[in-house]
Amino acid sequence: MAAYRVENATAHFDVSGAEFDDLFGQVEDAIRFLRVNGADIRVLMSAPGASGGLDFATEYRVGVFHHHYFSADLVRAASELGLSLAVSTYPAGEDGNVAQP
């Protein structure tokens, strides 16, 4: 399990290749990532002061209702590893594309 970025003593892992408009795909990929890498995540999370979370990126379009939820499988898997869950929304540009974070 290799981090794609380490910043301020925080390791960042890319757990999904799904697009901003595919939250379901991101969630499914995250569940698979947690199942495959759970033992390594447990070791990382056992360090004193360790914290971790999964941040799902989605697009935001003005004037459109947005509703996000997480499956019980994801909530359970993340909770068992001590991970939090978050959704970050990025504005869609006039061309419909989301500015990359």
N, CA, C and O atoms as a GROMACS GRO file, in nm:
protein
  404
    1MET      N    1   0.086  -0.116   0.000
    1MET     CA    2   0.000   0.000   0.000
    1MET      C    3   0.091   0.123   0.000
    1MET      O    4   0.162   0.149   0.097
    2ALA      N    5   0.088   0.198  -0.109
    2ALA     CA    6   0.175   0.315  -0.121
    2ALA      C    7   0.093   0.442  -0.128
    2ALA      O    8  -0.005   0.450  -0.202
    3ALA      N    9   0.134   0.541  -0.051
    3ALA     CA   10   0.067   0.671  -0.054
    3ALA      C   11   0.101   0.742  -0.184
    3ALA      O   12   0.213   0.730  -0.234
    4TYR      N   13   0.006   0.816  -0.238
    4TYR     CA   14   0.037   0.895  -0.357
    4TYR      C   15   0.089   1.032  -0.319
    4TYR      O   16   0.149   1.102  -0.401
    5ARG      N   17   0.066   1.072  -0.192
    5ARG     CA   18   0.117   1.200  -0.144
    5ARG      C   19   0.130   1.195   0.007
    5ARG      O   20   0.044   1.139   0.075
    6VAL      N   21   0.238   1.253   0.060
    6VAL     CA   22   0.254   1.271   0.204
    6VAL      C   23   0.274   1.420   0.226
    6VAL      O   24   0.362   1.483   0.167
    7GLU      N   25   0.189   1.475   0.312
    7GLU     CA   26   0.190   1.619   0.334
    7GLU      C   27   0.163   1.647   0.481
    7GLU      O   28   0.063   1.600   0.536
    8ASN      N   29   0.252   1.722   0.546
    8ASN     CA   30   0.236   1.752   0.688
    8ASN      C   31   0.214   1.627   0.772
    8ASN      O   32   0.124   1.623   0.856
    9ALA      N   33   0.295   1.526   0.749
    9ALA     CA   34   0.289   1.398   0.821
    9ALA      C   35   0.158   1.324   0.798
    9ALA      O   36   0.120   1.237   0.877
   10THR      N   37   0.088   1.358   0.690
   10THR     CA   38  -0.037   1.289   0.655
   10THR      C   39  -0.017   1.218   0.523
   10THR      O   40   0.024   1.278   0.424
   11ALA      N   41  -0.048   1.089   0.522
   11ALA     CA   42  -0.038   1.010   0.400
   11ALA      C   43  -0.173   1.009   0.329
   11ALA      O   44  -0.277   0.991   0.392
   12HIS      N   45  -0.170   1.028   0.199
   12HIS     CA   46  -0.291   1.028   0.117
   12HIS      C   47  -0.285   0.908   0.023
   12HIS      O   48  -0.184   0.884  -0.043
   13PHE      N   49  -0.395   0.833   0.017
   13PHE     CA   50  -0.404   0.715  -0.067
   13PHE      C   51  -0.518   0.731  -0.166
   13PHE      O   52  -0.626   0.778  -0.130
   14ASP      N   53  -0.494   0.694  -0.289
   14ASP     CA   54  -0.598   0.698  -0.391
   14ASP      C   55  -0.668   0.564  -0.390
   14ASP      O   56  -0.610   0.462  -0.427
   15VAL      N   57  -0.793   0.562  -0.347
   15VAL     CA   58  -0.864   0.435  -0.332
   15VAL      C   59  -0.961   0.408  -0.446
   15VAL      O   60  -1.021   0.300  -0.451
   16SER      N   61  -0.980   0.504  -0.537
   16SER     CA   62  -1.076   0.486  -0.646
   16SER      C   63  -1.036   0.567  -0.768
   16SER      O   64  -0.981   0.676  -0.757
   17GLY      N   65  -1.063   0.510  -0.882
   17GLY     CA   66  -1.043   0.581  -1.008
   17GLY      C   67  -1.174   0.632  -1.065
   17GLY      O   68  -1.176   0.684  -1.177
   18ALA      N   69  -1.284   0.618  -0.989
   18ALA     CA   70  -1.415   0.661  -1.037
   18ALA      C   71  -1.421   0.814  -1.046
   18ALA      O   72  -1.353   0.885  -0.972
   19GLU      N   73  -1.502   0.862  -1.137
   19GLU     CA   74  -1.516   1.006  -1.162
   19GLU      C   75  -1.602   1.074  -1.056
   19GLU      O   76  -1.666   1.009  -0.974
   20PHE      N   77  -1.601   1.208  -1.058
   20PHE     CA   78  -1.678   1.288  -0.964
   20PHE      C   79  -1.827   1.256  -0.968
   20PHE      O   80  -1.894   1.262  -0.865
   21ASP      N   81  -1.878   1.221  -1.085
   21ASP     CA   82  -2.021   1.194  -1.097
   21ASP      C   83  -2.056   1.048  -1.069
   21ASP      O   84  -2.169   1.006  -1.095
   22ASP      N   85  -1.961   0.973  -1.015
   22ASP     CA   86  -1.984   0.831  -0.987
   22ASP      C   87  -1.955   0.800  -0.840
   22ASP      O   88  -1.863   0.724  -0.809
   23LEU      N   89  -2.034   0.859  -0.750
   23LEU     CA   90  -2.013   0.835  -0.608
   23LEU      C   91  -2.032   0.688  -0.574
   23LEU      O   92  -1.958   0.633  -0.492
   24PHE      N   93  -2.130   0.622  -0.636
   24PHE     CA   94  -2.151   0.480  -0.611
   24PHE      C   95  -2.023   0.401  -0.644
   24PHE      O   96  -1.983   0.314  -0.568
   25GLY      N   97  -1.960   0.432  -0.756
   25GLY     CA   98  -1.835   0.364  -0.794
   25GLY      C   99  -1.724   0.393  -0.695
   25GLY      O  100  -1.646   0.303  -0.662
   26GLN      N  101  -1.716   0.517  -0.648
   26GLN     CA  102  -1.615   0.552  -0.547
   26GLN      C  103  -1.635   0.470  -0.420
   26GLN      O  104  -1.539   0.421  -0.360
   27VAL      N  105  -1.761   0.457  -0.378
   27VAL     CA  106  -1.792   0.382  -0.256
   27VAL      C  107  -1.757   0.235  -0.273
   27VAL      O  108  -1.695   0.176  -0.185
   28GLU      N  109  -1.794   0.176  -0.386
   28GLU     CA  110  -1.762   0.035  -0.410
   28GLU      C  111  -1.611   0.013  -0.411
   28GLU      O  112  -1.562  -0.084  -0.354
   29ASP      N  113  -1.537   0.104  -0.476
   29ASP     CA  114  -1.391   0.093  -0.478
   29ASP      C  115  -1.333   0.106  -0.337
   29ASP      O  116  -1.240   0.034  -0.302
   30ALA      N  117  -1.388   0.197  -0.257
   30ALA     CA  118  -1.339   0.217  -0.120
   30ALA      C  119  -1.362   0.093  -0.035
   30ALA      O  120  -1.275   0.055   0.043
   31ILE      N  121  -1.478   0.031  -0.048
   31ILE     CA  122  -1.505  -0.092   0.027
   31ILE      C  123  -1.403  -0.199  -0.010
   31ILE      O  124  -1.348  -0.266   0.077
   32ARG      N  125  -1.378  -0.213  -0.139
   32ARG     CA  126  -1.279  -0.312  -0.186
   32ARG      C  127  -1.140  -0.279  -0.132
   32ARG      O  128  -1.069  -0.368  -0.087
   33PHE      N  129  -1.102  -0.151  -0.135
   33PHE     CA  130  -0.972  -0.107  -0.083
   33PHE      C  131  -0.959  -0.141   0.066
   33PHE      O  132  -0.854  -0.190   0.109
   34LEU      N  133  -1.063  -0.115   0.143
   34LEU     CA  134  -1.058  -0.143   0.287
   34LEU      C  135  -1.047  -0.293   0.314
   34LEU      O  136  -0.976  -0.334   0.405
   35ARG      N  137  -1.116  -0.373   0.235
   35ARG     CA  138  -1.108  -0.518   0.254
   35ARG      C  139  -0.970  -0.571   0.221
   35ARG      O  140  -0.917  -0.656   0.293
   36VAL      N  141  -0.911  -0.521   0.114
   36VAL     CA  142  -0.779  -0.568   0.071
   36VAL      C  143  -0.668  -0.517   0.164
   36VAL      O  144  -0.573  -0.589   0.192
   37ASN      N  145  -0.680  -0.393   0.210
   37ASN     CA  146  -0.573  -0.328   0.286
   37ASN      C  147  -0.603  -0.309   0.434
   37ASN      O  148  -0.532  -0.237   0.504
   38GLY      N  149  -0.708  -0.374   0.483
   38GLY     CA  150  -0.750  -0.356   0.622
   38GLY      C  151  -0.641  -0.380   0.724
   38GLY      O  152  -0.629  -0.305   0.820
   39ALA      N  153  -0.562  -0.485   0.706
   39ALA     CA  154  -0.456  -0.517   0.803
   39ALA      C  155  -0.352  -0.405   0.808
   39ALA      O  156  -0.308  -0.367   0.917
   40ASP      N  157  -0.313  -0.353   0.693
   40ASP     CA  158  -0.216  -0.243   0.690
   40ASP      C  159  -0.274  -0.117   0.751
   40ASP      O  160  -0.205  -0.044   0.822
   41ILE      N  161  -0.402  -0.090   0.724
   41ILE     CA  162  -0.466   0.028   0.780
   41ILE      C  163  -0.472   0.017   0.932
   41ILE      O  164  -0.451   0.116   1.002
   42ARG      N  165  -0.502  -0.102   0.983
   42ARG     CA  166  -0.505  -0.123   1.129
   42ARG      C  167  -0.370  -0.087   1.192
   42ARG      O  168  -0.365  -0.024   1.297
   43VAL      N  169  -0.262  -0.129   1.126
   43VAL     CA  170  -0.128  -0.099   1.177
   43VAL      C  171  -0.105   0.052   1.178
   43VAL      O  172  -0.058   0.107   1.277
   44LEU      N  173  -0.138   0.119   1.068
   44LEU     CA  174  -0.121   0.264   1.060
   44LEU      C  175  -0.204   0.336   1.166
   44LEU      O  176  -0.157   0.431   1.229
   45MET      N  177  -0.327   0.290   1.186
   45MET     CA  178  -0.418   0.356   1.279
   45MET      C  179  -0.384   0.325   1.425
   45MET      O  180  -0.436   0.391   1.515
   46SER      N  181  -0.298   0.226   1.449
   46SER     CA  182  -0.262   0.192   1.587
   46SER      C  183  -0.153   0.283   1.643
   46SER      O  184  -0.124   0.279   1.762
   47ALA      N  185  -0.093   0.365   1.557
   47ALA     CA  186   0.011   0.457   1.604
   47ALA      C  187  -0.052   0.564   1.694
   47ALA      O  188  -0.163   0.609   1.666
   48PRO      N  189   0.017   0.604   1.800
   48PRO     CA  190  -0.037   0.707   1.889
   48PRO      C  191  -0.072   0.834   1.811
   48PRO      O  192   0.009   0.885   1.734
   49GLY      N  193  -0.192   0.884   1.833
   49GLY     CA  194  -0.236   1.006   1.770
   49GLY      C  195  -0.280   0.993   1.625
   49GLY      O  196  -0.312   1.092   1.560
   50ALA      N  197  -0.280   0.870   1.573
   50ALA     CA  198  -0.318   0.849   1.433
   50ALA      C  199  -0.466   0.880   1.412
   50ALA      O  200  -0.550   0.852   1.498
   51SER      N  201  -0.496   0.937   1.298
   51SER     CA  202  -0.634   0.957   1.258
   51SER      C  203  -0.641   0.935   1.108
   51SER      O  204  -0.542   0.949   1.037
   52GLY      N  205  -0.758   0.902   1.060
   52GLY     CA  206  -0.772   0.876   0.918
   52GLY      C  207  -0.916   0.890   0.874
   52GLY      O  208  -1.008   0.889   0.956
   53GLY      N  209  -0.934   0.904   0.746
   53GLY     CA  210  -1.069   0.915   0.693
   53GLY      C  211  -1.071   0.892   0.544
   53GLY      O  212  -0.968   0.894   0.477
   54LEU      N  213  -1.191   0.871   0.495
   54LEU     CA  214  -1.214   0.858   0.352
   54LEU      C  215  -1.289   0.983   0.307
   54LEU      O  216  -1.393   1.018   0.364
   55ASP      N  217  -1.238   1.049   0.206
   55ASP     CA  218  -1.299   1.171   0.154
   55ASP      C  219  -1.342   1.146   0.010
   55ASP      O  220  -1.258   1.121  -0.077
   56PHE      N  221  -1.471   1.151  -0.014
   56PHE     CA  222  -1.527   1.125  -0.146
   56PHE      C  223  -1.551   1.258  -0.216
   56PHE      O  224  -1.613   1.348  -0.159
   57ALA      N  225  -1.504   1.271  -0.339
   57ALA     CA  226  -1.516   1.395  -0.415
   57ALA      C  227  -1.634   1.386  -0.512
   57ALA      O  228  -1.646   1.290  -0.589
   58THR      N  229  -1.720   1.487  -0.507
   58THR     CA  230  -1.833   1.494  -0.600
   58THR      C  231  -1.843   1.634  -0.657
   58THR      O  232  -1.780   1.727  -0.608
   59GLU      N  233  -1.922   1.647  -0.762
   59GLU     CA  234  -1.942   1.778  -0.821
   59GLU      C  235  -2.068   1.842  -0.767
   59GLU      O  236  -2.162   1.773  -0.726
   60TYR      N  237  -2.070   1.973  -0.768
   60TYR     CA  238  -2.187   2.048  -0.723
   60TYR      C  239  -2.235   2.135  -0.837
   60TYR      O  240  -2.159   2.214  -0.893
   61ARG      N  241  -2.360   2.120  -0.871
   61ARG     CA  242  -2.421   2.204  -0.974
   61ARG      C  243  -2.528   2.290  -0.908
   61ARG      O  244  -2.616   2.238  -0.839
   62VAL      N  245  -2.520   2.420  -0.927
   62VAL     CA  246  -2.615   2.514  -0.869
   62VAL      C  247  -2.755   2.483  -0.922
   62VAL      O  248  -2.773   2.456  -1.041
   63GLY      N  249  -2.852   2.486  -0.832
   63GLY     CA  250  -2.990   2.465  -0.872
   63GLY      C  251  -3.030   2.319  -0.884
   63GLY      O  252  -3.142   2.289  -0.924
   64VAL      N  253  -2.940   2.228  -0.849
   64VAL     CA  254  -2.969   2.085  -0.856
   64VAL      C  255  -2.966   2.029  -0.714
   64VAL      O  256  -2.874   2.058  -0.638
   65PHE      N  257  -3.066   1.949  -0.679
   65PHE     CA  258  -3.070   1.886  -0.548
   65PHE      C  259  -2.958   1.781  -0.538
   65PHE      O  260  -2.938   1.702  -0.630
   66HIS      N  261  -2.888   1.782  -0.427
   66HIS     CA  262  -2.779   1.686  -0.404
   66HIS      C  263  -2.810   1.604  -0.280
   66HIS      O  264  -2.845   1.658  -0.175
   67HIS      N  265  -2.796   1.476  -0.293
   67HIS     CA  266  -2.819   1.385  -0.181
   67HIS      C  267  -2.711   1.278  -0.187
   67HIS      O  268  -2.698   1.208  -0.287
   68HIS      N  269  -2.636   1.265  -0.079
   68HIS     CA  270  -2.530   1.164  -0.073
   68HIS      C  271  -2.554   1.077   0.049
   68HIS      O  272  -2.589   1.128   0.156
   69TYR      N  273  -2.534   0.949   0.035
   69TYR     CA  274  -2.541   0.860   0.149
   69TYR      C  275  -2.435   0.752   0.132
   69TYR      O  276  -2.387   0.727   0.022
   70PHE      N  277  -2.401   0.690   0.243
   70PHE     CA  278  -2.303   0.583   0.240
   70PHE      C  279  -2.371   0.452   0.276
   70PHE      O  280  -2.458   0.448   0.363
   71SER      N  281  -2.331   0.346   0.208
   71SER     CA  282  -2.387   0.214   0.236
   71SER      C  283  -2.344   0.167   0.374
   71SER      O  284  -2.240   0.208   0.426
   72ALA      N  285  -2.426   0.080   0.431
   72ALA     CA  286  -2.392   0.023   0.562
   72ALA      C  287  -2.260  -0.052   0.556
   72ALA      O  288  -2.184  -0.053   0.653
   73ASP      N  289  -2.231  -0.116   0.442
   73ASP     CA  290  -2.104  -0.190   0.428
   73ASP      C  291  -1.985  -0.096   0.441
   73ASP      O  292  -1.886  -0.129   0.507
   74LEU      N  293  -1.993   0.021   0.378
   74LEU     CA  294  -1.883   0.116   0.388
   74LEU      C  295  -1.871   0.172   0.529
   74LEU      O  296  -1.762   0.179   0.584
   75VAL      N  297  -1.983   0.210   0.588
   75VAL     CA  298  -1.981   0.267   0.723
   75VAL      C  299  -1.922   0.165   0.821
   75VAL      O  300  -1.840   0.201   0.906
   76ARG      N  301  -1.963   0.040   0.809
   76ARG     CA  302  -1.913  -0.066   0.897
   76ARG      C  303  -1.762  -0.085   0.878
   76ARG      O  304  -1.687  -0.089   0.976
   77ALA      N  305  -1.718  -0.098   0.753
   77ALA     CA  306  -1.576  -0.122   0.725
   77ALA      C  307  -1.489  -0.006   0.774
   77ALA      O  308  -1.383  -0.028   0.833
   78ALA      N  309  -1.533   0.116   0.748
   78ALA     CA  310  -1.457   0.233   0.793
   78ALA      C  311  -1.454   0.242   0.945
   78ALA      O  312  -1.350   0.269   1.004
   79SER      N  313  -1.567   0.218   1.007
   79SER     CA  314  -1.577   0.226   1.152
   79SER      C  315  -1.487   0.124   1.220
   79SER      O  316  -1.420   0.156   1.318
   80GLU      N  317  -1.485   0.003   1.168
   80GLU     CA  318  -1.401  -0.102   1.227
   80GLU      C  319  -1.253  -0.066   1.223
   80GLU      O  320  -1.174  -0.114   1.304
   81LEU      N  321  -1.215   0.020   1.128
   81LEU     CA  322  -1.075   0.062   1.116
   81LEU      C  323  -1.048   0.198   1.180
   81LEU      O  324  -0.936   0.248   1.177
   82GLY      N  325  -1.152   0.258   1.236
   82GLY     CA  326  -1.136   0.389   1.302
   82GLY      C  327  -1.128   0.505   1.204
   82GLY      O  328  -1.069   0.608   1.236
   83LEU      N  329  -1.186   0.489   1.086
   83LEU     CA  330  -1.180   0.592   0.984
   83LEU      C  331  -1.309   0.673   0.980
   83LEU      O  332  -1.418   0.619   0.998
   84SER      N  333  -1.296   0.802   0.955
   84SER     CA  334  -1.413   0.889   0.937
   84SER      C  335  -1.452   0.890   0.789
   84SER      O  336  -1.377   0.844   0.704
   85LEU      N  337  -1.570   0.944   0.762
   85LEU     CA  338  -1.619   0.955   0.624
   85LEU      C  339  -1.654   1.101   0.596
   85LEU      O  340  -1.707   1.170   0.682
   86ALA      N  341  -1.623   1.147   0.475
   86ALA     CA  342  -1.654   1.284   0.436
   86ALA      C  343  -1.687   1.289   0.288
   86ALA      O  344  -1.648   1.201   0.210
   87VAL      N  345  -1.760   1.393   0.250
   87VAL     CA  346  -1.786   1.422   0.109
   87VAL      C  347  -1.738   1.564   0.083
   87VAL      O  348  -1.780   1.657   0.150
   88SER      N  349  -1.649   1.580  -0.014
   88SER     CA  350  -1.605   1.712  -0.057
   88SER      C  351  -1.672   1.741  -0.190
   88SER      O  352  -1.666   1.659  -0.282
   89THR      N  353  -1.735   1.857  -0.200
   89THR     CA  354  -1.802   1.893  -0.325
   89THR      C  355  -1.724   2.003  -0.394
   89THR      O  356  -1.677   2.098  -0.330
   90TYR      N  357  -1.709   1.989  -0.524
   90TYR     CA  358  -1.637   2.084  -0.606
   90TYR      C  359  -1.732   2.142  -0.708
   90TYR      O  360  -1.812   2.068  -0.767
   91PRO      N  361  -1.727   2.272  -0.731
   91PRO     CA  362  -1.820   2.333  -0.826
   91PRO      C  363  -1.792   2.290  -0.969
   91PRO      O  364  -1.677   2.283  -1.012
   92ALA      N  365  -1.899   2.261  -1.041
   92ALA     CA  366  -1.886   2.230  -1.183
   92ALA      C  367  -1.874   2.362  -1.256
   92ALA      O  368  -1.948   2.456  -1.228
   93GLY      N  369  -1.782   2.370  -1.350
   93GLY     CA  370  -1.765   2.492  -1.428
   93GLY      C  371  -1.877   2.508  -1.530
   93GLY      O  372  -1.962   2.420  -1.544
   94GLU      N  373  -1.875   2.618  -1.599
   94GLU     CA  374  -1.976   2.643  -1.700
   94GLU      C  375  -1.973   2.540  -1.811
   94GLU      O  376  -2.074   2.514  -1.876
   95ASP      N  377  -1.855   2.481  -1.833
   95ASP     CA  378  -1.844   2.378  -1.936
   95ASP      C  379  -1.888   2.241  -1.886
   95ASP      O  380  -1.885   2.143  -1.960
   96GLY      N  381  -1.931   2.234  -1.757
   96GLY     CA  382  -1.977   2.109  -1.700
   96GLY      C  383  -1.868   2.026  -1.638
   96GLY      O  384  -1.897   1.924  -1.576
   97ASN      N  385  -1.742   2.068  -1.653
   97ASN     CA  386  -1.631   1.994  -1.595
   97ASN      C  387  -1.600   2.046  -1.455
   97ASN      O  388  -1.614   2.165  -1.427
   98VAL      N  389  -1.558   1.956  -1.370
   98VAL     CA  390  -1.523   1.993  -1.232
   98VAL      C  391  -1.376   2.029  -1.228
   98VAL      O  392  -1.291   1.958  -1.283
   99ALA      N  393  -1.346   2.140  -1.163
   99ALA     CA  394  -1.206   2.178  -1.144
   99ALA      C  395  -1.142   2.075  -1.053
   99ALA      O  396  -1.195   2.046  -0.946
  100GLN      N  397  -1.030   2.020  -1.093
  100GLN     CA  398  -0.961   1.917  -1.015
  100GLN      C  399  -0.908   1.975  -0.886
  100GLN      O  400  -0.852   2.084  -0.885
  101PRO      N  401  -0.926   1.900  -0.772
  101PRO     CA  402  -0.876   1.948  -0.643
  101PRO      C  403  -0.724   1.950  -0.639
  101PRO      O  404  -0.665   1.988  -0.538
   0.00000   0.00000   0.00000
